[in-house]
Amino acid sequence: MDRVDTNSRIVAAYRARTPGSATLAQEAAELLPSGIAHDARHIEPYGIYVERAAGPRKWDVDGNEYVDYFGGHGALLLGHNHPAVTQAVQTALGQGTHFGANHPGEVRWAAAIRRLVPSAERVRFTSSGTEATLMAVRLARAFTGRDTLIRFKGHFHGWHDHMTFGYSNHFDGSPTVGVVQGIAAKVVLLEPDDPAALETALASGDVAAVIIEPTGSSFGQVPLRPELLHTMRRLTERAGALLILDEVVTGFRVSSGGAQVAFGVTPDLSSFAKIVAGGLPGAAVAGRADILDRLDFAAAARTGKEKVQHPGTFNANPVSAAAGTAALGIIAESDVNKRADATAVELRAALNEVLAEAGVRWSVYGTSSGFHLFANPRGREIAPDKFDPLAIPREEFKEQPKRLMERLRLALLTEGVDVNGRIGGYVSATHGSKEVADTARAFRAAVGMLKAEGEVG
Ligand code: PLP
Protein backbone atom coordinates (compact mmCIF):
# COMPACT_ATOMS: atom_id res chain seq x y z
CA MET A 1 0.00 0.00 0.00
CA ASP A 2 2.58 2.47 1.09
CA ARG A 3 4.59 3.45 -1.94
CA VAL A 4 6.05 6.66 -0.54
CA ASP A 5 9.75 6.31 -0.04
CA THR A 6 10.69 9.55 1.62
CA ASN A 7 12.61 11.17 4.40
CA SER A 8 10.07 13.96 4.62
CA ARG A 9 9.44 15.12 8.16
CA ILE A 10 5.89 15.99 7.15
CA VAL A 11 5.23 12.39 6.12
CA ALA A 12 6.89 11.12 9.30
CA ALA A 13 4.77 13.42 11.47
CA TYR A 14 1.62 12.32 9.64
CA ARG A 15 2.46 8.66 10.14
CA ALA A 16 3.26 9.17 13.82
CA ARG A 17 -0.18 10.74 14.39
CA THR A 18 -2.20 8.19 12.45
CA PRO A 19 -1.15 4.60 13.28
CA GLY A 20 -4.78 3.42 13.41
CA SER A 21 -5.45 4.79 9.94
CA ALA A 22 -2.25 3.15 8.67
CA THR A 23 -3.42 -0.25 9.92
CA LEU A 24 -6.85 0.15 8.32
CA ALA A 25 -5.27 1.34 5.07
CA GLN A 26 -3.16 -1.80 4.97
CA GLU A 27 -6.23 -3.97 5.45
CA ALA A 28 -8.18 -1.96 2.87
CA ALA A 29 -5.45 -2.39 0.27
CA GLU A 30 -6.29 -6.11 0.15
CA LEU A 31 -9.99 -5.42 -0.36
CA LEU A 32 -10.46 -2.20 -2.31
CA PRO A 33 -8.50 -0.90 -5.31
CA SER A 34 -6.00 1.57 -3.84
CA GLY A 35 -7.78 0.89 -0.55
CA ILE A 36 -10.39 3.55 -1.32
CA ALA A 37 -13.95 4.13 -2.55
CA HIS A 38 -13.57 7.47 -4.43
CA ASP A 39 -10.57 8.70 -6.44
CA ALA A 40 -10.59 12.04 -4.62
CA ARG A 41 -9.86 10.22 -1.36
CA HIS A 42 -6.54 8.91 -2.66
CA ILE A 43 -3.72 10.23 -0.49
CA GLU A 44 -0.11 9.08 -0.31
CA PRO A 45 0.99 7.37 1.91
CA TYR A 46 -2.64 6.73 3.03
CA GLY A 47 -5.72 8.71 4.00
CA ILE A 48 -7.22 9.20 7.43
CA TYR A 49 -10.01 6.91 8.60
CA VAL A 50 -12.77 8.97 10.15
CA GLU A 51 -14.95 7.63 12.91
CA ARG A 52 -17.34 10.46 13.73
CA ALA A 53 -18.14 14.06 12.92
CA ALA A 54 -20.12 16.99 14.30
CA GLY A 55 -20.78 20.46 12.84
CA PRO A 56 -17.56 21.67 11.19
CA ARG A 57 -15.30 19.00 12.70
CA LYS A 58 -14.49 15.32 12.47
CA TRP A 59 -12.37 12.81 14.39
CA ASP A 60 -10.24 9.98 13.06
CA VAL A 61 -9.76 6.50 14.52
CA ASP A 62 -6.66 7.72 16.37
CA GLY A 63 -8.69 10.39 18.14
CA ASN A 64 -7.27 13.31 16.13
CA GLU A 65 -9.64 16.22 15.56
CA TYR A 66 -9.93 18.00 12.20
CA VAL A 67 -11.61 21.15 10.97
CA ASP A 68 -13.41 19.65 7.99
CA TYR A 69 -13.48 21.43 4.65
CA PHE A 70 -14.08 18.30 2.61
CA GLY A 71 -17.67 18.87 3.66
CA GLY A 72 -19.02 15.56 2.37
CA HIS A 73 -17.72 16.46 -1.14
CA GLY A 74 -19.90 19.58 -0.89
CA ALA A 75 -23.03 17.96 0.54
CA LEU A 76 -22.77 19.49 4.00
CA LEU A 77 -23.73 23.15 3.80
CA LEU A 78 -25.37 22.62 7.20
CA GLY A 79 -22.30 20.90 8.65
CA HIS A 80 -22.24 17.37 10.02
CA ASN A 81 -25.26 16.00 11.86
CA HIS A 82 -27.49 19.06 11.82
CA PRO A 83 -29.97 18.26 14.62
CA ALA A 84 -33.10 18.81 12.50
CA VAL A 85 -31.76 16.69 9.64
CA THR A 86 -30.65 13.94 12.05
CA GLN A 87 -34.09 13.97 13.68
CA ALA A 88 -35.80 13.72 10.28
CA VAL A 89 -33.56 10.79 9.32
CA GLN A 90 -34.19 8.99 12.61
CA THR A 91 -37.94 9.39 12.25
CA ALA A 92 -37.79 8.15 8.65
CA LEU A 93 -35.65 5.15 9.63
CA GLY A 94 -38.24 4.17 12.19
CA GLN A 95 -40.86 4.11 9.47
CA GLY A 96 -38.91 1.94 7.01
CA THR A 97 -36.08 2.40 4.54
CA HIS A 98 -37.82 1.27 1.36
CA PHE A 99 -41.50 0.90 0.57
CA GLY A 100 -41.27 -0.15 -3.07
CA ALA A 101 -44.07 2.35 -3.56
CA ASN A 102 -44.76 6.04 -3.86
CA HIS A 103 -44.49 7.79 -0.51
CA PRO A 104 -45.49 11.18 0.88
CA GLY A 105 -41.87 12.14 1.51
CA GLU A 106 -40.99 12.26 -2.19
CA VAL A 107 -43.81 14.71 -2.85
CA ARG A 108 -42.65 16.96 -0.02
CA TRP A 109 -39.05 16.69 -1.26
CA ALA A 110 -39.95 17.72 -4.82
CA ALA A 111 -42.04 20.61 -3.48
CA ALA A 112 -39.08 21.74 -1.35
CA ILE A 113 -36.92 21.87 -4.48
CA ARG A 114 -39.52 23.76 -6.49
CA ARG A 115 -39.99 26.25 -3.67
CA LEU A 116 -36.32 27.26 -4.03
CA VAL A 117 -35.70 26.72 -7.75
CA PRO A 118 -38.33 28.31 -10.00
CA SER A 119 -37.08 26.50 -13.14
CA ALA A 120 -37.84 23.12 -11.49
CA GLU A 121 -41.33 22.69 -12.93
CA ARG A 122 -40.94 18.93 -12.66
CA VAL A 123 -38.44 16.82 -10.71
CA ARG A 124 -37.21 13.26 -11.20
CA PHE A 125 -35.13 11.78 -8.39
CA THR A 126 -32.01 9.69 -8.94
CA SER A 127 -29.43 8.28 -6.53
CA SER A 128 -26.36 10.29 -7.53
CA GLY A 129 -25.28 13.38 -9.42
CA THR A 130 -23.79 11.12 -12.07
CA GLU A 131 -27.22 9.62 -12.70
CA ALA A 132 -28.78 13.07 -12.73
CA THR A 133 -26.50 14.37 -15.51
CA LEU A 134 -26.93 11.09 -17.38
CA MET A 135 -30.70 11.52 -17.29
CA ALA A 136 -30.44 15.19 -18.23
CA VAL A 137 -28.48 14.29 -21.36
CA ARG A 138 -30.86 11.48 -22.26
CA LEU A 139 -33.88 13.73 -21.83
CA ALA A 140 -32.24 16.40 -23.95
CA ARG A 141 -31.64 13.93 -26.76
CA ALA A 142 -35.14 12.50 -26.56
CA PHE A 143 -36.69 15.97 -26.49
CA THR A 144 -34.68 17.54 -29.29
CA GLY A 145 -34.18 14.46 -31.46
CA ARG A 146 -30.52 15.46 -31.72
CA ASP A 147 -27.37 13.60 -30.69
CA THR A 148 -24.52 15.94 -29.84
CA LEU A 149 -23.62 17.09 -26.34
CA ILE A 150 -21.42 20.13 -25.79
CA ARG A 151 -19.24 20.16 -22.68
CA PHE A 152 -16.49 22.45 -21.49
CA LYS A 153 -12.88 21.57 -20.79
CA GLY A 154 -12.16 21.00 -17.11
CA HIS A 155 -15.85 20.86 -16.15
CA PHE A 156 -16.88 17.80 -14.19
CA HIS A 157 -20.31 16.17 -14.41
CA GLY A 158 -19.80 12.72 -12.86
CA TRP A 159 -18.33 9.53 -14.20
CA HIS A 160 -20.76 8.11 -16.77
CA ASP A 161 -19.43 7.47 -20.25
CA HIS A 162 -20.19 10.93 -21.70
CA MET A 163 -18.41 12.75 -18.92
CA THR A 164 -15.10 10.98 -18.33
CA PHE A 165 -12.79 12.69 -20.81
CA GLY A 166 -11.76 16.32 -20.78
CA TYR A 167 -12.01 17.20 -17.12
CA SER A 168 -8.63 16.00 -15.90
CA ASN A 169 -7.15 14.45 -19.04
CA HIS A 170 -8.08 13.53 -22.62
CA PHE A 171 -8.66 17.19 -23.42
CA ASP A 172 -8.53 16.24 -27.11
CA GLY A 173 -11.93 14.58 -26.64
CA SER A 174 -10.64 11.05 -27.10
CA PRO A 175 -12.40 8.51 -24.87
CA THR A 176 -10.82 7.43 -21.58
CA VAL A 177 -10.15 3.75 -21.13
CA GLY A 178 -13.36 1.72 -21.01
CA VAL A 179 -15.40 4.26 -22.98
CA VAL A 180 -16.24 3.62 -26.62
CA GLN A 181 -15.23 5.97 -29.40
CA GLY A 182 -18.83 6.27 -30.59
CA ILE A 183 -19.84 8.05 -27.40
CA ALA A 184 -16.87 10.38 -27.43
CA ALA A 185 -17.64 11.18 -31.05
CA LYS A 186 -20.97 12.68 -30.00
CA VAL A 187 -19.44 14.97 -27.39
CA VAL A 188 -17.87 18.27 -28.41
CA LEU A 189 -15.41 19.71 -25.89
CA LEU A 190 -15.02 23.48 -25.97
CA GLU A 191 -13.28 26.20 -24.00
CA PRO A 192 -15.86 27.78 -21.70
CA ASP A 193 -14.96 31.37 -22.56
CA ASP A 194 -15.18 31.08 -26.33
CA PRO A 195 -18.74 32.03 -27.39
CA ALA A 196 -17.69 32.12 -31.05
CA ALA A 197 -16.66 28.46 -30.91
CA LEU A 198 -19.92 27.63 -29.17
CA GLU A 199 -21.88 29.43 -31.86
CA THR A 200 -20.03 27.50 -34.56
CA ALA A 201 -20.63 24.17 -32.83
CA LEU A 202 -24.30 24.96 -32.34
CA ALA A 203 -24.61 25.79 -36.04
CA SER A 204 -24.28 22.08 -36.85
CA GLY A 205 -27.95 21.79 -35.96
CA ASP A 206 -27.29 18.52 -34.15
CA VAL A 207 -26.67 19.82 -30.64
CA ALA A 208 -29.11 18.43 -28.08
CA ALA A 209 -27.64 20.22 -25.09
CA VAL A 210 -24.87 22.27 -23.58
CA ILE A 211 -23.93 21.35 -20.01
CA ILE A 212 -21.85 23.50 -17.70
CA GLU A 213 -20.75 23.96 -14.10
CA PRO A 214 -22.21 27.43 -13.66
CA THR A 215 -19.47 28.98 -11.49
CA GLY A 216 -16.63 27.42 -13.50
CA SER A 217 -14.91 24.08 -13.31
CA SER A 218 -14.48 22.39 -9.92
CA PHE A 219 -16.82 24.84 -8.20
CA GLY A 220 -14.98 27.84 -9.58
CA GLN A 221 -11.42 26.63 -9.10
CA VAL A 222 -11.18 27.87 -12.66
CA PRO A 223 -13.79 30.59 -12.46
CA LEU A 224 -16.23 31.63 -15.15
CA ARG A 225 -17.60 35.09 -15.83
CA PRO A 226 -21.35 34.91 -15.12
CA GLU A 227 -22.05 36.92 -18.32
CA LEU A 228 -20.96 33.83 -20.25
CA LEU A 229 -23.94 31.95 -18.84
CA HIS A 230 -26.25 34.59 -20.29
CA THR A 231 -24.48 34.32 -23.63
CA MET A 232 -24.85 30.54 -23.56
CA ARG A 233 -28.51 30.88 -22.69
CA ARG A 234 -29.07 33.16 -25.66
CA LEU A 235 -27.07 31.04 -28.11
CA THR A 236 -28.63 27.72 -27.08
CA GLU A 237 -32.13 29.13 -27.24
CA ARG A 238 -31.49 30.47 -30.73
CA ALA A 239 -30.08 27.11 -31.88
CA GLY A 240 -32.89 25.02 -30.38
CA ALA A 241 -30.44 23.28 -28.02
CA LEU A 242 -31.09 22.86 -24.31
CA LEU A 243 -29.02 24.48 -21.57
CA ILE A 244 -28.29 22.16 -18.65
CA LEU A 245 -26.89 23.80 -15.54
CA ASP A 246 -25.06 21.20 -13.50
CA GLU A 247 -25.88 22.47 -10.03
CA VAL A 248 -24.71 19.34 -8.24
CA VAL A 249 -22.31 21.50 -6.20
CA THR A 250 -23.70 25.02 -6.66
CA GLY A 251 -27.35 24.08 -6.06
CA PHE A 252 -28.69 25.46 -2.76
CA ARG A 253 -25.16 26.74 -1.99
CA VAL A 254 -24.36 29.72 -4.24
CA SER A 255 -27.77 30.98 -3.20
CA SER A 256 -30.76 29.17 -1.75
CA GLY A 257 -31.92 28.76 -5.35
CA GLY A 258 -28.45 27.86 -6.64
CA ALA A 259 -26.31 29.62 -9.23
CA GLN A 260 -29.27 30.01 -11.59
CA VAL A 261 -31.12 32.24 -9.13
CA ALA A 262 -27.94 34.05 -8.07
CA PHE A 263 -27.05 34.90 -11.70
CA GLY A 264 -30.57 35.18 -13.10
CA VAL A 265 -30.13 32.47 -15.74
CA THR A 266 -33.00 30.08 -16.41
CA PRO A 267 -31.82 26.68 -17.65
CA ASP A 268 -33.98 24.15 -19.43
CA LEU A 269 -32.74 21.40 -17.12
CA SER A 270 -30.67 21.27 -13.94
CA SER A 271 -28.94 18.47 -12.12
CA PHE A 272 -28.86 18.52 -8.32
CA ALA A 273 -27.15 16.24 -5.80
CA LYS A 274 -25.15 16.67 -2.58
CA ILE A 275 -27.03 19.35 -0.58
CA VAL A 276 -30.35 18.34 -2.18
CA ALA A 277 -30.34 15.12 -0.13
CA GLY A 278 -29.20 16.68 3.14
CA GLY A 279 -25.98 14.67 3.40
CA LEU A 280 -27.44 11.31 2.33
CA PRO A 281 -27.28 9.70 -1.12
CA GLY A 282 -29.77 11.29 -3.47
CA ALA A 283 -30.03 13.55 -6.48
CA ALA A 284 -32.46 14.95 -9.00
CA VAL A 285 -32.89 16.21 -12.50
CA ALA A 286 -35.35 19.08 -12.69
CA GLY A 287 -36.60 21.54 -15.24
CA ARG A 288 -39.20 22.32 -17.87
CA ALA A 289 -42.37 20.29 -17.62
CA ASP A 290 -42.50 19.69 -21.39
CA ILE A 291 -39.02 18.12 -21.26
CA LEU A 292 -39.58 16.04 -18.10
CA ASP A 293 -42.80 14.90 -19.79
CA ARG A 294 -40.61 12.58 -21.81
CA LEU A 295 -40.59 10.46 -18.64
CA ASP A 296 -44.37 10.65 -18.28
CA PHE A 297 -46.57 7.67 -19.22
CA ALA A 298 -49.65 9.76 -20.04
CA ALA A 299 -47.64 12.23 -22.13
CA ALA A 300 -46.13 9.36 -24.11
CA ALA A 301 -49.60 7.90 -24.76
CA ARG A 302 -50.95 11.33 -25.72
CA THR A 303 -48.14 12.26 -28.09
CA GLY A 304 -47.29 8.81 -29.40
CA LYS A 305 -43.64 9.49 -28.61
CA GLU A 306 -41.56 6.76 -27.01
CA LYS A 307 -41.17 7.32 -23.28
CA VAL A 308 -37.70 7.63 -21.76
CA GLN A 309 -37.37 4.74 -19.36
CA HIS A 310 -36.23 5.27 -15.82
CA PRO A 311 -36.17 2.63 -13.11
CA GLY A 312 -33.74 2.90 -10.16
CA THR A 313 -34.16 0.96 -6.92
CA PHE A 314 -33.23 3.81 -4.62
CA ASN A 315 -34.82 6.72 -6.53
CA ALA A 316 -36.40 9.04 -3.93
CA ASN A 317 -35.40 6.75 -1.09
CA PRO A 318 -37.56 7.75 1.91
CA VAL A 319 -34.64 8.35 4.26
CA SER A 320 -32.83 10.58 1.78
CA ALA A 321 -36.12 12.32 1.03
CA ALA A 322 -36.57 13.11 4.71
CA ALA A 323 -33.00 14.42 5.06
CA GLY A 324 -33.26 16.46 1.87
CA THR A 325 -36.61 17.98 2.75
CA ALA A 326 -35.36 18.95 6.22
CA ALA A 327 -32.16 20.48 4.82
CA LEU A 328 -33.94 22.42 2.07
CA GLY A 329 -36.46 23.71 4.61
CA ILE A 330 -33.64 25.12 6.73
CA ILE A 331 -32.04 26.67 3.64
CA ALA A 332 -35.36 28.26 2.68
CA GLU A 333 -36.06 29.67 6.10
CA SER A 334 -32.71 30.77 7.49
CA ASP A 335 -29.57 32.62 6.51
CA VAL A 336 -27.30 29.56 6.27
CA ASN A 337 -26.06 30.46 2.79
CA LYS A 338 -25.07 33.95 3.88
CA ARG A 339 -23.41 32.68 7.05
CA ALA A 340 -21.31 30.13 5.19
CA ASP A 341 -20.37 32.76 2.58
CA ALA A 342 -19.34 35.26 5.28
CA THR A 343 -17.14 32.69 7.05
CA ALA A 344 -15.54 31.81 3.72
CA VAL A 345 -14.67 35.49 3.17
CA GLU A 346 -13.09 35.54 6.64
CA LEU A 347 -11.22 32.30 5.98
CA ARG A 348 -9.81 33.39 2.62
CA ALA A 349 -8.62 36.67 4.15
CA ALA A 350 -7.00 34.90 7.13
CA LEU A 351 -5.17 32.41 4.89
CA ASN A 352 -3.97 35.17 2.57
CA GLU A 353 -2.64 37.02 5.60
CA VAL A 354 -0.62 33.92 6.51
CA LEU A 355 0.77 33.81 2.95
CA ALA A 356 1.63 37.52 3.00
CA GLU A 357 3.38 37.16 6.38
CA ALA A 358 5.34 34.18 5.11
CA GLY A 359 6.25 35.97 1.88
CA VAL A 360 4.76 33.17 -0.23
CA ARG A 361 3.29 34.39 -3.52
CA TRP A 362 0.27 32.12 -3.56
CA SER A 363 -3.33 33.12 -3.08
CA VAL A 364 -6.47 31.70 -1.56
CA TYR A 365 -9.48 32.77 -3.62
CA GLY A 366 -13.01 31.68 -4.36
CA THR A 367 -16.62 32.78 -4.28
CA SER A 368 -19.64 31.78 -2.24
CA SER A 369 -18.70 29.30 0.47
CA GLY A 370 -15.72 27.82 -1.37
CA PHE A 371 -12.00 28.40 -1.34
CA HIS A 372 -9.14 27.32 -3.58
CA LEU A 373 -5.39 27.70 -3.36
CA PHE A 374 -3.52 29.13 -6.34
CA ALA A 375 0.08 27.92 -5.99
CA ASN A 376 1.36 30.25 -8.70
CA PRO A 377 3.16 27.64 -10.82
CA ARG A 378 4.72 30.25 -13.12
CA GLY A 379 5.93 32.50 -10.31
CA ARG A 380 3.76 35.50 -11.16
CA GLU A 381 4.08 38.69 -9.18
CA ILE A 382 0.88 38.42 -7.17
CA ALA A 383 -0.23 39.75 -3.81
CA PRO A 384 -2.21 37.03 -1.99
CA ASP A 385 -5.19 39.27 -1.15
CA LYS A 386 -5.33 41.06 -4.52
CA PHE A 387 -5.32 38.05 -6.78
CA ASP A 388 -7.80 38.09 -9.67
CA PRO A 389 -8.29 34.49 -10.86
CA LEU A 390 -10.15 35.70 -13.95
CA ALA A 391 -6.95 37.40 -15.13
CA ILE A 392 -4.99 34.12 -15.21
CA PRO A 393 -4.94 31.74 -18.19
CA ARG A 394 -7.02 28.69 -17.37
CA GLU A 395 -4.29 26.13 -17.93
CA GLU A 396 -2.24 27.62 -15.08
CA PHE A 397 -4.79 26.46 -12.51
CA LYS A 398 -4.21 22.90 -13.60
CA GLU A 399 -0.42 23.21 -13.29
CA GLN A 400 -0.46 23.12 -9.50
CA PRO A 401 2.75 21.35 -8.40
CA LYS A 402 1.49 17.89 -7.48
CA ARG A 403 4.06 16.86 -4.90
CA LEU A 404 3.92 20.20 -3.15
CA MET A 405 0.13 20.01 -2.94
CA GLU A 406 0.34 16.47 -1.57
CA ARG A 407 2.80 17.58 1.09
CA LEU A 408 0.72 20.62 1.98
CA ARG A 409 -2.35 18.43 2.37
CA LEU A 410 -0.49 16.04 4.67
CA ALA A 411 0.97 18.94 6.66
CA LEU A 412 -2.53 20.38 7.10
CA LEU A 413 -3.88 17.01 8.21
CA THR A 414 -1.02 16.77 10.68
CA GLU A 415 -2.09 20.17 11.99
CA GLY A 416 -5.75 19.18 12.21
CA VAL A 417 -7.31 20.50 8.98
CA ASP A 418 -8.80 18.42 6.16
CA VAL A 419 -8.99 20.02 2.71
CA ASN A 420 -9.43 18.47 -0.73
CA GLY A 421 -6.57 17.34 -2.94
CA ARG A 422 -6.56 20.57 -4.96
CA ILE A 423 -6.14 22.35 -1.61
CA GLY A 424 -9.52 23.91 -1.28
CA GLY A 425 -12.85 23.07 0.17
CA TYR A 426 -16.32 23.93 1.33
CA VAL A 427 -17.25 26.10 4.28
CA SER A 428 -20.45 25.18 6.08
CA ALA A 429 -22.84 27.31 8.08
CA THR A 430 -21.40 25.71 11.22
CA HIS A 431 -17.87 26.95 10.55
CA GLY A 432 -17.14 30.16 12.42
CA SER A 433 -14.35 32.36 13.71
CA LYS A 434 -12.94 29.58 15.89
CA GLU A 435 -12.53 27.32 12.83
CA VAL A 436 -11.01 30.20 10.85
CA ALA A 437 -8.48 30.87 13.64
CA ASP A 438 -7.64 27.17 13.98
CA THR A 439 -7.22 26.86 10.22
CA ALA A 440 -5.00 29.93 9.98
CA ARG A 441 -2.79 28.54 12.75
CA ALA A 442 -2.59 25.17 10.98
CA PHE A 443 -1.87 26.81 7.63
CA ARG A 444 0.93 28.91 9.17
CA ALA A 445 2.47 25.77 10.65
CA ALA A 446 2.04 23.83 7.39
CA VAL A 447 3.70 26.57 5.33
CA GLY A 448 6.52 26.58 7.89
CA MET A 449 6.92 22.81 7.50
CA LEU A 450 7.07 23.17 3.71
CA LYS A 451 9.69 25.89 4.03
CA ALA A 452 11.73 23.73 6.41
CA GLU A 453 11.71 20.97 3.77
CA GLY A 454 12.73 23.37 1.04
CA GLU A 455 9.40 22.84 -0.80
CA VAL A 456 8.72 26.58 -0.87
CA GLY A 457 11.17 29.44 -0.83
N1 PLP B 1 -21.52 17.24 -11.25
C1 PLP B 1 -20.69 17.97 -10.48
C2 PLP B 1 -20.52 19.43 -10.76
C3 PLP B 1 -20.01 17.37 -9.42
O1 PLP B 1 -19.16 18.08 -8.67
C4 PLP B 1 -20.23 16.00 -9.17
C5 PLP B 1 -19.54 15.32 -8.05
O2 PLP B 1 -18.67 15.83 -7.39
C6 PLP B 1 -21.10 15.29 -10.01
C7 PLP B 1 -21.73 15.94 -11.04
C8 PLP B 1 -21.35 13.83 -9.78
O3 PLP B 1 -22.11 13.66 -8.64
P1 PLP B 1 -22.03 12.27 -7.83
O4 PLP B 1 -20.70 12.21 -7.18
O5 PLP B 1 -23.18 12.37 -6.86
O6 PLP B 1 -22.25 11.19 -8.83
Boltz pocket constraint, residues with backbone or C-beta under 6 A from the ligand:
constraints:
  - pocket:
      binder: B
      contacts: [[A, 73], [A, 127], [A, 128], [A, 129], [A, 130], [A, 131], [A, 133], [A, 156], [A, 157], [A, 158], [A, 159], [A, 213], [A, 246], [A, 247], [A, 248], [A, 249], [A, 273], [A, 274], [A, 283]]
      max_distance: 6.0
